[in-house]
Amino acid sequence: MKKDSVIQFVGFITNLEFSDFVPQWEEYAKQFMKVPGAKITQRKSDAKNTFKYVSQHELPEGGFHFNFMKGRNSEHFPEQRVKVVQAGGYLAAEMGSKLHEIKGCVKTMAFISHDENDIDFYRQLTGYRYLNIYQAYYENCTYGHILEFFSAPAQAQVLLEQLQARPGCEAGFYKDCAVPSARMASAGLQARAAHQ
């Protein structure tokens, strides 16, 4: 991740399995992906109020003109059971690990509301090895912060329970996914796919 990059987070609310979701995502992504560098993560738990899939798109800060949904915060894939939520652009405020997936670790993503002003609370939680903090770049971002915790499997559930008990925090386990499409690979996109 480059220092002056903006990470666009897009959430997907759906019941579709990954194999059914990816072809629809690819068709939809062709409309807005001009720069290589997308990644998809998939929720592993049935946590409420979180996205089943999240894609991240890294773009240079100065050239950030993400016209994903023409001004709307959410929409649906055409004729599909997928709600798309553009969470907005975020800067990497703190990177405990530059890797998106760490061998032997469980990834927990937390979506923090704008009303939460005590980010130190999250740094002081127990049970994680690394913490990445993304801070909203725009005022109209859906969340104030998006956090990625990496923890040992034995400690992940305790961490998730701490996060879910915090008002204004939506959290769940996620895993990076590999997108098998030749079309996306030929476009130079490096997407990882989630395993359930």
C-alpha positions as CSV (number, residue, x, y, z in Angstrom):
1,M,0.0,0.0,0.0
2,K,1.4,3.4,-1.0
3,K,1.6,6.2,1.5
4,D,-0.6,8.6,-0.5
5,S,-3.2,6.1,-1.5
6,V,-6.9,6.2,-0.8
7,I,-8.6,2.8,-0.2
8,Q,-12.2,2.6,-1.4
9,F,-14.3,0.1,0.6
10,V,-17.4,-1.3,-1.0
11,G,-19.7,-3.6,1.0
12,F,-22.1,-6.2,-0.4
13,I,-25.1,-7.5,1.4
14,T,-26.3,-10.8,-0.1
15,N,-27.0,-14.5,0.6
16,L,-25.2,-15.5,-2.6
17,E,-22.4,-18.0,-2.3
18,F,-19.0,-16.9,-3.5
19,S,-19.1,-18.9,-6.7
20,D,-22.3,-17.2,-7.6
21,F,-21.3,-13.8,-6.4
22,V,-17.9,-13.4,-8.2
23,P,-19.2,-13.4,-11.8
24,Q,-21.8,-10.7,-10.9
25,W,-19.1,-8.7,-9.1
26,E,-16.8,-8.9,-12.1
27,E,-19.5,-7.6,-14.4
28,Y,-20.3,-4.8,-12.0
29,A,-16.6,-4.0,-11.3
30,K,-15.8,-3.5,-15.0
31,Q,-17.9,-0.3,-14.9
32,F,-15.6,1.4,-12.5
33,M,-12.2,-0.4,-12.3
34,K,-9.7,1.6,-14.4
35,V,-6.7,0.9,-12.1
36,P,-5.5,-2.6,-11.1
37,G,-5.5,-3.5,-7.4
38,A,-8.8,-4.9,-6.1
39,K,-9.2,-7.4,-3.3
40,I,-12.3,-9.2,-2.0
41,T,-12.8,-10.5,1.5
42,Q,-15.7,-12.7,2.7
43,R,-17.4,-12.8,6.0
44,K,-16.9,-16.2,7.8
45,S,-19.4,-15.8,10.6
46,D,-23.1,-15.0,10.6
47,A,-22.6,-11.7,12.4
48,K,-25.5,-9.3,12.0
49,N,-25.3,-5.9,10.3
50,T,-22.1,-6.7,8.5
51,F,-21.3,-7.2,4.8
52,K,-20.9,-10.7,3.5
53,Y,-18.3,-9.5,1.0
54,V,-16.1,-6.4,1.1
55,S,-13.9,-5.2,-1.8
56,Q,-11.1,-2.8,-1.4
57,H,-9.7,-0.7,-4.3
58,E,-6.4,1.3,-3.9
59,L,-6.0,4.4,-5.9
60,P,-3.6,7.4,-5.7
61,E,-4.8,10.2,-3.4
62,G,-4.4,12.9,-6.1
63,G,-6.1,11.0,-8.8
64,F,-9.0,9.6,-6.8
65,H,-12.1,10.1,-8.8
66,F,-14.1,7.0,-7.9
67,N,-17.4,7.2,-9.7
68,F,-18.7,3.8,-8.6
69,M,-22.3,4.6,-8.2
70,K,-22.8,8.1,-9.5
71,G,-23.4,9.7,-6.1
72,R,-25.5,7.1,-4.4
73,N,-24.4,5.4,-1.2
74,S,-26.1,2.1,-2.1
75,E,-27.7,0.2,-5.0
76,H,-28.3,-3.3,-6.2
77,F,-26.6,-5.5,-8.8
78,P,-29.0,-5.7,-11.8
79,E,-31.5,-8.5,-11.4
80,Q,-29.5,-10.0,-8.5
81,R,-30.0,-10.4,-4.8
82,V,-27.0,-8.1,-3.9
83,K,-27.2,-4.7,-2.2
84,V,-24.1,-2.7,-2.8
85,V,-23.0,-0.1,-0.2
86,Q,-20.2,2.3,-1.1
87,A,-18.6,2.9,2.3
88,G,-16.3,5.6,0.9
89,G,-12.6,6.3,0.6
90,Y,-10.2,5.8,3.6
91,L,-6.6,6.6,4.4
92,A,-4.4,4.1,6.1
93,A,-3.9,5.9,9.4
94,E,-2.0,3.1,11.2
95,M,-0.7,-0.1,9.6
96,G,0.4,-2.8,12.1
97,S,0.8,-5.1,9.1
98,K,1.0,-4.3,5.4
99,L,-0.2,-7.9,4.6
100,H,-3.9,-8.4,4.1
101,E,-3.7,-12.0,5.2
102,I,-1.3,-13.3,7.8
103,K,-0.6,-17.0,8.0
104,G,-2.1,-18.6,11.1
105,C,-4.2,-15.5,12.0
106,V,-7.9,-14.8,11.9
107,K,-8.9,-11.5,10.4
108,T,-11.6,-9.5,12.1
109,M,-13.0,-6.4,10.4
110,A,-14.7,-3.7,12.5
111,F,-16.8,-0.9,11.0
112,I,-16.8,2.0,13.4
113,S,-19.5,4.7,13.3
114,H,-18.7,8.4,13.1
115,D,-20.0,8.8,16.7
116,E,-17.1,6.8,18.1
117,N,-14.3,9.2,19.1
118,D,-12.3,6.8,21.3
119,I,-10.1,4.9,18.8
120,D,-7.6,4.2,21.7
121,F,-10.3,1.8,23.0
122,Y,-9.7,-0.5,20.1
123,R,-5.9,-0.3,20.4
124,Q,-6.2,-1.4,24.0
125,L,-8.3,-4.5,23.3
126,T,-6.7,-7.8,24.0
127,G,-6.3,-10.8,21.8
128,Y,-4.8,-9.4,18.6
129,R,-1.3,-9.4,17.1
130,Y,-1.7,-6.6,14.5
131,L,-4.1,-3.8,13.9
132,N,-4.7,-1.8,10.7
133,I,-6.7,1.4,11.1
134,Y,-8.3,3.2,8.1
135,Q,-9.7,6.7,8.7
136,A,-12.4,8.3,6.6
137,Y,-11.0,10.5,3.9
138,Y,-14.3,12.1,3.0
139,E,-17.0,13.6,5.3
140,N,-19.7,11.5,3.7
141,C,-18.0,8.1,4.3
142,T,-20.4,5.5,5.8
143,Y,-18.0,4.9,8.7
144,G,-15.5,7.0,10.7
145,H,-13.0,4.2,10.7
146,I,-12.6,0.7,9.4
147,L,-10.3,-1.6,11.4
148,E,-8.6,-4.9,10.6
149,F,-7.5,-7.0,13.5
150,F,-5.3,-10.1,13.1
151,S,-5.3,-12.5,16.0
152,A,-4.5,-16.1,16.8
153,P,-7.4,-18.5,16.3
154,A,-7.7,-19.2,20.1
155,Q,-8.2,-15.5,20.8
156,A,-10.3,-14.4,17.9
157,Q,-13.7,-15.2,19.4
158,V,-12.9,-13.2,22.6
159,L,-11.8,-10.2,20.4
160,L,-15.0,-10.4,18.3
161,E,-17.2,-10.5,21.4
162,Q,-15.4,-7.4,22.8
163,L,-16.0,-5.6,19.5
164,Q,-19.7,-6.6,19.2
165,A,-20.3,-5.4,22.7
166,R,-19.1,-1.9,21.8
167,P,-21.9,0.5,20.7
168,G,-21.4,1.8,17.1
169,C,-19.2,-1.1,16.1
170,E,-20.2,-3.8,13.5
171,A,-17.7,-6.6,13.4
172,G,-17.2,-10.1,11.9
173,F,-14.5,-12.6,10.9
174,Y,-13.3,-12.2,7.3
175,K,-11.0,-14.1,5.0
176,D,-9.4,-12.9,1.8
177,C,-10.7,-14.6,-1.4
178,A,-9.1,-15.5,-4.7
179,V,-11.0,-14.4,-7.7
180,P,-10.6,-17.2,-10.4
181,S,-11.6,-15.2,-13.4
182,A,-9.2,-15.0,-16.4
183,R,-10.8,-11.7,-17.3
184,M,-9.9,-10.1,-14.0
185,A,-6.4,-11.6,-14.2
186,S,-5.8,-10.3,-17.7
187,A,-6.9,-6.8,-16.5
188,G,-4.0,-7.0,-14.1
189,L,-6.1,-7.2,-11.0
190,Q,-4.7,-8.9,-7.9
191,A,-7.8,-10.1,-6.1
192,R,-7.8,-12.6,-3.3
193,A,-10.9,-14.8,-2.5
194,A,-12.4,-15.9,0.7
195,H,-12.6,-19.4,2.0
196,Q,-15.5,-20.4,4.3
